[in-house]
Amino acid sequence: MNIFEDLIEELKEENLLEKTVNEPERAGGKVAVQKSDAGENMAAKVKEGVQKSEVSAVNLPSSLEVAERENNEAEFYRKRAKNEVSFLQMVEHVFAGVEREQLKIVPKPYDDLEVKKVLHSFLQISHAPHSSEHASAHFRLLEETERWHSSLALRNERLLTAQLRRYCETSRPPLSSPALISLARFYRNSTYSEQVRSKFDLVLTRLLSKEIGGNQRELVLARPKLAAHLIELYAEWSSVPLYSTDTGDAEIAGIAQGFEDFIIEADEAGSFDELIESSFFNRLHLFKKSTNENFFAPLVAAAAVESNIRIGNRYVELLVNEKEKGGFFDLKNKYGAAHDQTVSEATGKTLAVAELLNQKTAAPPSKETLNVPNEAANRQTVESAKAKSAATVEAAPQFDKRLIVLAGIAVLLLVIIYQIIG
């Protein structure tokens, strides 16, 4: 029974409607259907009224709700437009820094005047998101930002991953989180290439980890939370997925497990030589390359970042262990810079054997300091030092008096000799 028939039944029960075209009438023991023009007209009017009431109640919200929805929609477009221009400005700033400090060339920034003008025009009419003027301004803004993005993509082709990595590591002050997020967004939404993938890997690793000293890093969030965070970021970036979005996809899960296997292999390595001689980092680099667009899947990207952190830390640990064994020069001569590039690419951080071996560790505290138990002992030590200093000061004048006496005797002898000769 539909809504119309329900209403008819209710009207009949309330004695507001006596007959309907749907109700059979019994006469003389036989069932007969009595058709009445009045009844049909009544039913048609009731049905029309019900349909209008349904439209009013369901499809036509109140004017206040409409205004609020339009305001929210307008604010959404305004925020997205400003974020789009802001993120391109940050990428422009980073690329200019890499060109200036790593490539040693004078940057040629993109002329963003037209973008700013179009953005200003768009913001002036964004209060009417369903108007033709809004659609036209939005289209012009998309055109201008796409031109800017294409210009940055051409400049990016001249930048090596190692150069971007060095700039990120040496930039003072360090790159902010918004700058790193802008870079990650740029590479995530760029045309796929191995260079784009490796730079996305680098930037994402720096964004989602922090230094803890001793060339060690740690994740800012656990892997599941990293994946969830990436899903939210992708939604904000309007990123089109080039991979399976099925959470149970076997291929995506298999790639994530592959990174886990590399982590286990690094943890189980017994020595630095064992890790290097097994072509570990070459295999890891080739594995990343083989993932193609699937690398951007949140679960895979989170697993890759964690592997960068843990494998990089393990690499440093094994190298320090070899250094403590006295194999400094052997390691330096044996490996040199031959493996540095591959290791740095595979871990998202510059890890040079020579630099790590040449770094000095902090000297341990002296035994005298360790044996001082309390403040009284400290005072005793200070007083002892003062006494030694005073003794030294007193000894210095006595030494000076002896010299004066000897000098006086020498002068007296010279006078006597002079008188005798004279």
PABAGU-679742 format. One line per field, with one value per residue: x, y, z of N, C-alpha, C in turn. Coordinates in steps of 0.001 Angstrom, whole numbers, plus 500000, padded with zeros to 6 digits. Atoms other than C-alpha are relative to their C-alpha. Layout:
<sites>
n_east: X:...
n_north: Y:...
n_up: Z:...
ca_east: X:...
ca_north: Y:...
ca_up: Z:...
c_east: X:...
c_north: Y:...
c_up: Z:...
</sites>
This chain:
<sites>
n_east: 500860:499156:500338:501332:500998:499991:500722:501417:500503:500103:501130:501230:500165:500369:501271:499791:500228:500917:499796:498843:500043:499300:500769:501141:501266:500824:501430:500754:499155:499023:499025:500034:499132:500755:499116:500649:499163:499618:498951:498747:499471:499500:498753:498957:499573:499237:498704:499204:499588:498958:498747:499464:499505:498748:498950:499698:499370:498777:499128:499835:499657:500343:499111:498824:499127:499433:498990:498849:499313:499300:498853:498982:499452:499179:498787:499201:499313:499025:498870:499264:499297:498834:499036:499362:498984:499003:499120:499116:499005:499015:499173:499155:498960:499053:499253:499053:498905:499173:499269:498994:498999:499473:499609:499184:500509:500941:501362:500910:501319:501175:500750:501312:500887:501291:500668:500512:501129:501137:500431:500719:501315:500786:500425:501017:501316:500164:501177:501090:499326:500756:500187:499146:498773:499156:499464:499019:498816:499364:499319:498788:499033:499441:499073:498779:499240:499462:498810:498949:499586:499228:498698:499234:499656:498831:498841:499720:499256:498567:499530:499790:500503:498915:499906:501137:499756:498973:500577:500896:499208:499114:500725:500067:500600:500492:501286:501151:500939:500790:499178:499850:501307:500184:499169:500626:501197:499547:499551:501128:500900:499242:499964:499111:498696:499183:499479:501101:500214:498898:500077:501140:499503:499109:500736:500928:499203:499616:501203:500601:498999:499223:498665:499909:498585:499186:500410:501159:501303:501149:501279:500821:501231:499918:500304:501433:500423:499404:500831:501253:499673:499795:501312:500585:499250:500357:501333:499842:499247:500793:499134:500674:499238:499518:499799:501235:500406:500579:499150:499561:499321:498869:498755:499568:499558:498750:498915:499728:499287:498649:499207:499808:498963:498708:499705:499565:498674:499023:499863:499323:498634:499038:498896:500126:499596:501063:501094:499562:499609:501196:500693:501267:500565:500369:501258:501045:500265:500725:501342:500779:500237:500960:501359:500659:500995:500465:499214:500752:501068:499680:499400:498650:499169:499705:499027:498726:499414:499490:498792:498919:499537:499405:498825:498957:499464:499205:498782:499115:499584:498983:498785:499384:499411:498746:499054:499534:499086:498717:499912:500283:499356:500391:501327:499917:499337:500747:501274:499931:501283:500589:501355:500711:501162:501051:500500:500757:501248:500854:500432:500549:499125:498609:499202:498688:499118:498900:500517:500397:498796:499216:500693:499490:501004:499735:499104:500692:499612:498791:500237:500042:501361:500895:499772:500453:501306:500965:499609:498872:498791:499733:499379:498651:499189:499779:499066:498683:499478:499620:498764:498901:499785:499358:498609:499265:499827:498996:498690:499518:499248:498738:499089:499611:499073:498689:499415:499583:498771:498894:499690:499307:498634:499245:499696:498979:498722:499547:499498:498699:498993:499729:499161:498642:499335:499815
n_north: 498805:498811:498877:499503:500938:499870:498786:500258:500850:499180:499080:500776:500359:498793:499535:498829:500414:501128:500953:499804:500848:501238:500771:500722:499814:501199:499703:501216:501176:500021:498909:499160:498812:498827:498923:498706:498879:499203:500733:499924:498642:499899:500768:499310:498832:500452:500496:498828:499333:500799:499856:498667:499955:500774:499155:498916:500490:500758:499468:498553:499605:498634:498975:499889:501129:499744:498954:500560:500926:499217:499355:501031:500355:498870:500004:501134:499603:498952:500626:500858:499150:499393:501065:500396:498995:500011:501159:499756:499021:500690:500823:499030:499554:501094:500222:498889:500263:501095:499482:499031:500565:501281:499898:498792:499156:498975:500473:499197:500322:499898:498746:500395:498836:500331:500908:499193:499211:500899:500398:498870:499927:501155:499794:498948:500503:501364:500083:500591:501155:500627:499037:500192:499240:500819:501099:499453:499596:501222:500608:499198:500267:501333:499875:499313:500844:501121:499484:499873:501360:500520:499337:500612:501364:499898:499689:501172:500986:499677:500194:501385:500323:499738:498552:499623:500562:499184:498698:500215:500326:498892:498733:499317:500992:501195:499862:500186:501057:499602:500064:501411:500467:499454:500803:501325:499816:499752:501252:500940:499637:499850:501171:500969:500404:500499:498825:499473:500944:499938:498721:500137:500857:499182:498931:500607:500509:498860:499442:500899:500493:498952:500392:500231:499989:501131:500374:500879:499360:500782:499590:499146:500754:501412:500212:499895:498604:499327:500309:499252:498589:499806:500016:498676:499034:500205:499438:498548:499649:500414:500913:501110:501221:500790:501321:500564:499422:501073:500203:501390:500343:500892:499434:498933:500648:500691:499008:499574:501097:499998:499051:500620:501020:499308:499551:501179:500391:499044:500231:501265:499958:500081:499050:499016:500669:500920:499213:499410:501015:500700:499067:499689:498703:500086:500739:499143:498940:500594:500342:498759:499607:500923:499750:499045:499124:500572:499431:498905:500526:499632:501096:500218:498835:500047:501082:499546:499020:500726:500745:499020:499627:501127:500505:498976:500096:501228:499744:499196:500842:500955:499262:499588:501202:500273:498952:500266:501138:499536:500161:498702:499794:501093:499695:498807:500372:501060:499559:498633:499426:500899:500427:498910:499544:501023:500065:498778:500092:501049:499664:498648:499153:500092:500841:500152:500760:499151:499013:500685:500481:498858:499320:500320:500171:499177:500631:500383:499181:500473:500760:499081:499457:501067:500377:498949:500492:499023:498596:499776:500400:498966:498860:500397:499946:498589:499443:500556:499297:498652:500103:500199:498729:499066:500441:499609:498542:499686:500442:499090:498880:500469:500212:498667:499431:500614:499385:498626:500104:500383:498857:498998:500484:499840:498569:499648:500537:499166:498708:500261:500250:498736:499167:500575:499734:498551
n_up: 500000:500104:499107:500332:499483:498538:499636:500274:498941:498790:500167:499854:498596:499268:500572:500831:501372:499908:501074:500868:501181:499680:499040:500587:499304:500079:500209:500271:499867:501079:499953:501194:499913:500402:500421:499837:500443:498829:499286:500747:499846:498629:499907:500763:499235:498835:500466:500370:498770:499347:500743:499729:498626:499965:500585:499066:498779:500233:501031:499904:498640:499648:500564:499138:500320:501324:499864:499289:500901:501012:499353:499793:501305:500444:499186:500456:501241:499665:499310:500925:500969:499334:499709:501265:500323:498929:500116:501138:499560:499168:500883:500719:499075:499791:501236:500141:499066:500520:501161:499553:499104:500461:501405:500129:501078:499553:500266:500808:499440:500863:499854:499473:499926:500580:499067:498893:500503:500176:498657:499412:500647:499555:498619:499958:500389:499479:499131:500791:500604:501081:501082:501176:499770:499127:500799:500931:499241:499509:501140:500284:498928:500246:501130:499584:499074:500778:500683:498990:499657:501130:499954:498908:500407:500865:499146:499168:500786:499935:498629:499594:498664:499043:499786:499151:498670:499339:499642:498858:498812:499621:499980:498712:499098:500692:500684:499118:500380:501176:501210:500349:500456:501349:500900:500123:500836:501366:500609:500035:501090:501243:500871:499364:500512:498902:499299:499176:498891:499035:499276:499091:498923:499174:499318:499045:498878:499165:499390:499016:499051:499341:499565:498543:499635:500407:501354:499890:500166:499570:500570:499144:499757:500359:501418:500342:499933:501154:501159:499855:500206:501438:500638:499780:500803:501407:500210:500045:501206:501162:500735:500674:499710:501127:499419:499462:498713:499197:498822:499941:501241:499720:500528:499089:498759:500287:500073:498621:499350:500550:499208:498684:500151:500046:498632:499239:500491:499470:498558:499747:500534:498900:500143:501064:501244:500402:500576:501262:500974:500485:500924:499324:500370:501417:500073:499446:500979:501116:499514:499997:501387:500604:499508:500905:499374:498732:498899:499386:499143:498616:499250:500535:499679:498561:499788:500564:499068:498833:500389:500123:498660:499257:500710:499854:498638:499909:500765:499144:498871:500448:500345:498731:499405:500704:499628:498642:500066:500521:501449:500591:501303:500887:500535:500828:501252:500666:500540:500503:500414:501001:499633:499320:500746:499950:498629:499733:500764:499438:498642:499918:499200:500420:499117:500624:499116:499523:499049:498767:499312:499517:498910:498666:498939:498822:499038:498760:498850:499326:498781:498848:499930:499596:498618:499088:499592:499508:500061:499086:500707:500989:499316:499629:501208:500321:499025:500297:501172:499565:499223:500945:500699:499072:499826:501200:499959:498990:500461:501025:499432:499439:501121:500453:499009:500205:501186:499666:499190:500888:500853:499171:499764:501250:500169:498998:500479:501114:499443:499343:501049:500671:499144:499942:501283:500134
ca_east: 500000:501463:501367:498263:496326:497422:496086:492813:492390:493053:490527:487917:488496:488101:484831:486367:485882:482943:483695:486711:487283:489393:486625:484248:480564:478290:474707:472221:474910:476918:480015:479741:482138:480382:482165:481313:482558:482483:484487:487064:487414:487805:490489:492372:492395:493537:496294:497489:497512:499540:502111:502486:502868:505543:507508:507200:508273:511060:512397:512017:513924:513281:514757:517079:518416:518914:520817:523013:523781:524688:526917:528718:529138:530436:532920:534053:534876:536613:538784:539684:540623:542900:544503:545203:547091:548838:550177:551560:553310:555005:556194:557493:559447:561029:562000:563601:565647:566831:567799:569686:571489:571906:571955:573713:571496:569362:565715:563155:559920:556554:554651:551626:550041:547303:546567:546158:543859:541651:541590:540523:537708:536587:536460:534325:531527:531966:528930:526742:528131:525329:525551:527008:529503:530790:531218:533052:535414:536059:536963:539397:541027:541444:543078:545568:546504:546948:549371:551319:551385:552653:555417:556497:556424:558927:561228:560899:562296:565635:565842:567367:565936:569335:569328:565849:566851:569968:568005:565374:568096:570181:567477:567675:565191:563929:561015:557690:554991:552767:555682:556257:552517:552458:555349:553646:550426:552321:553957:550814:548845:551630:551884:553448:557142:559859:561315:557930:557509:560963:560450:557019:558664:561323:558933:556404:559146:560351:556779:555813:559019:561278:564954:565767:569564:572419:571208:568115:564482:561084:557532:555195:552243:551754:551357:547530:547081:549479:547365:544174:545859:546879:543307:542156:544934:544137:540505:541542:543889:541142:543558:542287:543276:545373:545272:542656:540714:539428:540691:540987:542845:545378:547923:548031:548293:551071:553133:552767:553900:556902:558098:557582:559793:562603:562330:562659:565662:567446:566738:568129:571338:574318:576794:577168:578977:576157:573594:575655:576968:573440:572537:569878:569472:569521:566727:564762:565119:563952:561017:559866:560218:558115:555131:554386:551153:550311:553008:550552:547978:547739:548561:551595:552876:552603:554491:557182:557694:558022:560536:562571:562780:563538:565941:567799:568159:569418:571969:573389:573455:575448:577889:578495:579096:581773:583364:583585:585370:588145:587279:587117:589637:588681:585062:585975:588296:586023:582781:583561:580754:579913:576749:575800:573414:571520:571217:570032:567444:566163:565808:564740:567711:571324:573407:577052:579555:582411:580244:578866:582322:583859:581233:582508:580473:580178:582954:581795:581845:585107:585469:586099:582732:581044:582606:581321:578399:576921:577096:579519:582028:581606:582418:585459:586677:586227:588055:590920:591241:591309:594048:596201:595700:596675:599823:600819:600268:602364:605168:605386:606438:609098:610592:610668:612509:615300:615856:616040:618652:620787:620511:621593:624649:625635:625435:627500:630222:630361:630790:633601:635408:635079:636598:639545:640312:639875
ca_north: 500000:503390:506723:507793:504663:505009:508515:507470:504793:507275:509746:507025:505957:509538:509853:512539:510523:508156:506528:506019:504503:501836:500649:497887:498209:495247:495351:492468:490011:490806:492851:495755:498562:501882:504541:508065:511182:512986:510255:510288:514046:513819:511124:513070:516186:514263:512552:515881:517389:514515:514795:518520:518020:515363:517758:520538:518346:516407:518178:521805:522679:525881:529140:529220:525759:526734:529876:527966:525294:527905:529739:526505:525664:529131:528946:525533:526929:529972:527852:525383:528145:529880:526585:525735:528986:528805:525300:526305:529290:527000:524589:527569:528737:525314:524843:528296:527336:524072:525845:528554:526405:523037:523798:527139:528957:532061:530975:532215:532300:531865:535097:534512:537940:536559:533799:536354:538494:535549:534409:537887:537916:534461:535391:538422:536302:533078:533964:532645:529142:528187:531244:531261:533934:531646:528750:530945:532393:528942:527611:530512:529869:526170:527112:529477:527114:524278:526442:527144:523455:522583:525172:523697:520196:521279:522775:519635:517516:519331:518596:515318:513544:513826:517604:517976:515705:517730:520967:519578:518372:521571:524225:526729:527173:523656:523300:523607:520952:523011:523226:519464:518814:521085:519156:515830:517132:518346:514963:512995:514905:514971:512659:509436:508743:507054:510463:511683:508518:508779:512451:511714:508956:511371:514198:511924:510339:513726:514852:511783:511276:513215:513137:511717:512112:509888:509917:508012:508803:507690:507793:510480:508041:504294:502773:502320:505946:507064:505292:506883:510300:509878:509024:512327:514270:512721:513751:517344:517301:515995:513243:510732:507213:505294:502168:499865:501502:498163:497781:494048:494223:491377:493237:496263:494046:492028:495157:496341:492903:493167:496249:494381:491547:494010:495431:491931:491145:494330:493628:490100:491143:490231:492761:495748:493673:491135:493817:495410:492252:490809:493724:494602:498235:497534:495008:497439:500196:497890:496726:500316:501011:497944:499198:501913:503834:501422:503129:505986:503692:504849:501419:501011:504559:504169:500844:502431:505322:502942:500819:503943:504831:501393:500271:503592:503281:499709:500786:503392:500912:498335:500959:502291:498743:498235:501545:500574:497379:499456:498920:502622:502774:499363:500417:503796:502281:499343:501199:504887:506572:503531:502637:506028:507035:503733:503646:507257:506670:503546:505153:508718:510221:511042:508268:508653:506165:508692:511301:508806:507389:510844:511994:512133:510825:512855:512152:510266:512138:511934:509609:512526:513981:510625:510134:513427:512257:515426:519186:519007:517157:519784:522542:520566:520290:524022:524893:522566:524264:527675:526537:525319:528592:530583:528507:529212:532924:532939:531053:533577:536557:534494:533569:537275:538295:535838:537295:540791:539725:538045:541083:543356:541178:541233:545023:545314:543087:545162:548343:546814:545570:548977:550714:548321:548768:552479
ca_up: 500000:498922:500691:498826:499787:503433:503548:501982:504636:507435:506006:505840:509438:510602:508640:506491:503333:502835:499504:497322:493949:495647:497991:496820:497721:498535:497238:497419:498450:495324:495099:492733:492031:491973:490027:490922:489209:492534:494153:491390:491630:495401:495093:492450:494624:497684:495699:494281:497755:499143:496349:496936:500668:500069:497837:500367:503276:501583:498513:499477:502658:504479:503202:506199:505369:501736:502702:505135:502552:499935:502408:503287:499628:498835:501708:500493:497025:498498:500790:498062:495614:498127:499152:495515:494941:498321:497709:494294:495897:498430:495740:493766:496819:497392:493744:493698:496769:495208:491986:493836:496422:494686:490954:491502:489011:489294:489673:487159:489130:487467:486835:489041:488524:486289:488802:491575:489422:488525:492153:493251:490700:491752:495440:494634:493170:495131:497249:494392:493727:491293:489071:485562:486629:489365:486939:484454:487079:488510:485061:484453:487832:487016:483711:485350:488182:485663:483668:486852:487749:484263:484570:487903:486392:483729:486369:488468:485623:485996:489719:490855:493866:495579:495087:496551:499448:500226:500156:502518:504909:504882:504631:507491:508937:508149:505763:507546:507535:505165:502705:502841:502495:499428:497871:498615:497044:493964:493359:494220:491572:488938:485948:487190:486629:488659:489481:490752:492840:494431:495338:496785:498851:500095:500968:502655:504777:505982:506668:508721:510740:513073:514030:517468:517420:516372:512737:513900:513075:514274:512900:514187:513968:513819:510347:510440:511493:508767:506163:507532:507536:503892:502914:504436:502705:499326:499737:500415:497408:495071:494066:491518:492656:490125:492252:493698:496528:497784:501352:500851:497551:497468:495331:497638:500714:499035:498321:501921:503112:500789:502667:505930:504632:503867:507395:508879:506672:507780:511450:511135:509346:511521:510147:507884:505266:505231:504495:501712:500052:499687:497358:499908:498927:495190:495695:497850:495256:492452:494576:495088:491391:490511:492521:489926:490703:493508:495550:496190:497814:501453:502887:500598:501129:504920:504786:502577:505010:507946:506034:505210:508897:510322:507604:507714:511487:511156:508548:510926:513822:511851:510587:514106:515335:512670:513562:517233:516220:514686:511050:510261:507411:506033:505667:504232:501629:500862:500308:499921:497962:495830:497748:499169:496381:496365:500154:500307:497569:499302:502750:501907:503737:502836:504395:503308:504744:504982:506726:509225:510017:510468:512924:516488:519347:522543:525069:528198:531521:533473:536456:538785:537901:538310:541792:543229:545374:546772:547138:550099:547997:545317:547820:548971:545417:544857:548089:547173:543812:545511:547908:545038:543255:546359:546828:543284:543775:546943:545281:542498:544699:546511:543194:542257:545534:544880:541493:542937:545506:542861:540647:543512:544301:540630:540533:543741:542327:539168:541227:543285:540163:538566:541593:541731:538064:538240
c_east: 500895:499517:498593:498918:499940:499192:498498:499386:499820:498804:498674:499722:499585:498689:500135:499802:499167:500267:501271:499858:500658:499178:498835:498741:499145:498522:499293:500823:501034:500913:499941:500859:499230:500971:499225:500942:500465:501108:501341:500643:500595:501336:501141:500531:500833:501392:500921:500498:501100:501329:500634:500574:501310:501152:500398:500793:501365:500970:500234:500293:499643:501005:501267:501011:500670:501118:501258:500797:500791:501217:501131:500669:500902:501324:500926:500794:501062:501251:500831:500804:501250:501061:500762:501133:501117:500974:500953:501089:501085:500920:500960:501170:501071:500848:501028:501201:500928:500832:501137:501124:500618:500453:500885:499593:499027:498584:499217:498577:498882:499281:498564:499015:498608:499214:499370:498788:498750:499467:499192:498596:499095:499469:498911:498604:499741:498806:498799:500546:499260:499779:500945:501323:500981:500660:501080:501304:500760:500782:501289:501075:500655:501009:501329:500832:500587:501245:501177:500550:500856:501387:500892:500425:501225:501260:500389:500824:501505:500595:500142:499434:501050:500122:498851:500218:501008:499442:499088:500798:500825:499289:499932:499237:499469:498652:498864:499136:499115:500790:500172:498678:499736:500825:499387:498763:500394:500390:498872:499099:500725:499890:501039:501294:500796:500587:498944:499779:501086:499963:498811:500408:500865:499221:499073:500753:500415:498793:499531:501004:500729:501345:500015:501451:500734:499656:498851:498712:498910:498732:499232:498681:500232:499504:498511:499500:500592:499145:498686:500225:500188:498675:499330:500698:499629:498641:500058:500689:499224:500817:499185:500809:500350:500249:498655:499703:499336:500932:500516:500740:501277:501318:500557:500535:501334:501178:500377:500769:501432:500912:500274:501098:501396:500401:500540:501399:501085:500220:500805:501430:500998:501119:499722:500338:498894:498862:500383:500237:498815:499205:498647:499379:499678:498662:498837:499624:499193:498576:499108:499626:498917:498565:499207:498976:499479:500767:499214:498834:500358:500694:501435:500920:500384:501034:501375:500694:500568:501267:501187:500610:500757:501244:501142:500642:500890:501333:501012:500516:501123:501311:500731:500654:501334:501059:500583:500958:501367:500137:499726:500557:499630:498647:500054:500606:499171:498745:500057:498627:499259:498549:499158:498712:498838:499367:499124:498663:499027:499435:499430:500819:501429:500794:501320:500943:501079:499517:499641:501216:500803:499323:500521:498844:500383:500869:499250:500451:501195:499655:499907:498591:499020:500132:499567:498585:499005:500577:501191:501315:500350:500685:501441:500936:500322:501017:501422:500636:500446:501307:501201:500319:500704:501462:500840:500281:501072:501394:500579:500743:501341:501033:500518:501012:501392:500707:500515:501303:501200:500405:500775:501445:500851:500391:501114:501375:500552:500553:501360:501088:500364:500911:501446:500760:500280:501045
c_north: 501243:501106:500509:499108:500041:501201:499836:499201:500785:500948:499271:499666:501199:500595:501292:499675:498719:498942:500318:499070:498664:499082:499296:500195:498764:500417:498710:498754:499894:501200:500757:501219:501175:501127:501313:501094:500853:499325:500081:501375:500198:499288:500704:501206:499609:499550:501167:500740:499258:500173:501353:500083:499243:500828:501095:499516:499397:500728:501494:500396:501458:500973:500162:498885:500198:501024:499462:499059:500757:500708:499003:499611:501106:500042:498854:500372:501055:499386:499156:500815:500613:498963:499570:500962:499987:498832:500146:501013:499341:499121:500886:500442:498920:499769:501109:499798:498906:500485:500918:499322:498699:500043:501204:500832:501011:499540:500982:499680:500198:501318:499661:501159:499663:499063:500790:500824:499136:499530:501111:500106:498871:500212:501061:499463:498593:499855:499377:498790:499365:500946:499698:500759:499213:498874:500486:500386:498787:499305:500754:499753:498635:500039:500600:499143:498789:500441:500095:498622:499401:500623:499409:498572:499998:500306:498794:498961:500251:499741:498513:499780:500311:501485:500499:499501:500823:501357:499865:499801:501174:501338:500553:501302:498810:500266:499686:498848:500416:499939:498556:499412:500490:499221:498618:500079:500188:498694:498976:500279:500251:498730:499022:499787:499491:501155:500597:499091:500121:501297:500003:499166:500796:501005:499429:499470:501120:500583:499164:499405:501183:499435:499840:499946:498761:499486:498994:500817:499095:500557:500888:499323:498538:499804:500078:501443:500809:499786:500779:501493:500299:500001:501368:501052:499870:500608:501522:500443:499708:499081:498852:498728:499244:498564:499500:500607:498968:499691:498575:499561:499210:500590:501082:499397:499284:500945:500484:498919:499901:500956:499425:498942:500635:500496:498843:499576:500929:499780:498739:499966:500041:501002:500949:499369:499085:500737:500531:498922:499188:500840:500423:501279:500077:499300:500833:501097:499461:499615:501239:500401:499138:500250:500929:500857:499460:500539:501078:499502:500265:498902:499745:501146:500009:498926:500409:500989:499298:499217:500947:500318:498851:499453:501006:499957:498768:500147:500764:499167:499049:500699:500455:498808:499661:501021:499753:498810:500387:499873:501275:500118:498893:500283:501178:499682:498999:500513:501407:500541:499086:499677:501140:500397:499015:499928:501208:499994:499024:500359:501403:500934:499818:499235:499700:499334:500899:501003:499342:499525:501143:500745:499519:499863:500852:499241:499653:500877:499391:499277:500905:500559:498950:499672:501065:499674:501078:501402:500280:499649:501021:501211:499680:500075:501436:500621:499498:500708:501406:499980:499817:501288:501002:499648:500409:501488:500389:499611:500968:501188:499562:499797:501334:500627:499425:500593:501399:499986:499667:501156:501074:499603:500190:501441:500437:499514:500830:501328:499816:499801:501308:500893:499486:500338:501495:500520
c_up: 500000:500928:499729:500594:501517:500445:499775:501135:501289:499910:500186:501457:500831:499484:499205:498526:500035:498947:499241:498830:500272:500886:499325:500841:499779:499851:499624:500047:498920:500114:498696:500222:499458:499698:500077:499532:501170:500767:499302:500153:501388:500133:499290:500766:501209:499590:499645:501232:500726:499304:500258:501403:500120:499451:500961:501192:499745:499087:500088:501441:500234:499398:500822:499701:498644:500086:500684:499102:498937:500588:500221:498692:499468:500756:499592:498755:500266:500632:499048:498994:500619:500330:498748:499641:501044:499853:498825:500356:500842:499161:499208:500868:500201:498751:499777:500922:499505:498821:500424:500776:499516:498542:499725:498780:500592:499659:499134:500443:498988:500269:500403:500086:499474:500920:501138:499566:499846:501342:500654:499406:500473:501415:500103:499695:500545:500924:499267:499247:498831:498819:498844:500156:500860:499203:499046:500708:500515:498883:499662:501040:499813:498860:500436:500952:499286:499220:500968:500368:498885:499954:501079:499636:499093:500808:500842:499247:500050:501383:500290:501395:501060:500297:500873:501423:500774:500420:501213:501292:500497:500084:501422:499836:499218:499338:500967:499506:498823:498703:499542:499498:498580:498987:499777:499108:498538:499317:499910:498802:498686:499166:500521:499216:501189:500806:500921:501204:501049:500806:500960:501216:500967:500841:501068:501224:500931:500737:501178:500977:500621:500450:501521:500456:499547:498616:499992:499838:500563:499378:500966:500344:499643:498569:499672:500016:498853:498764:500050:499745:498516:499247:500127:499149:498518:499686:499896:498715:498717:499101:499408:500235:498723:500422:500502:501368:500896:501167:500105:498750:500287:499521:500921:501294:499788:499925:501394:500757:499483:500746:501388:499940:499942:501388:500828:499573:500535:501488:500302:499453:501148:499930:498848:498654:499477:499309:498622:498939:499476:499005:500556:499458:498511:499843:500523:499011:498822:500401:500019:498579:499366:500446:499095:500745:501320:501198:500739:500852:501459:500800:499553:500382:501478:500300:499481:500935:501226:499655:499838:501362:500648:499314:500070:501377:500156:499273:500854:501166:499600:499659:501253:500688:499350:500365:501386:500050:499442:498505:499237:498580:499014:499349:499033:498641:499200:499318:499413:499677:499044:500290:500574:499287:500096:501383:500305:499267:500662:501357:500137:500865:499506:501043:499292:500988:500603:501046:501324:500788:500597:501145:501340:500980:501197:500991:501278:501147:500715:501293:501209:500160:500487:501484:500992:500444:500379:499929:500904:499330:498930:500625:500363:498790:499629:500944:499756:498826:500367:500764:499089:499273:500871:500205:498813:500000:500995:499529:498993:500573:500580:498895:499496:500958:499808:498801:500292:500805:499136:499100:500778:500266:498753:499771:500960:499581:498869:500482:500626:498958:499310:500829:500046:498724:499889:500905
</sites>
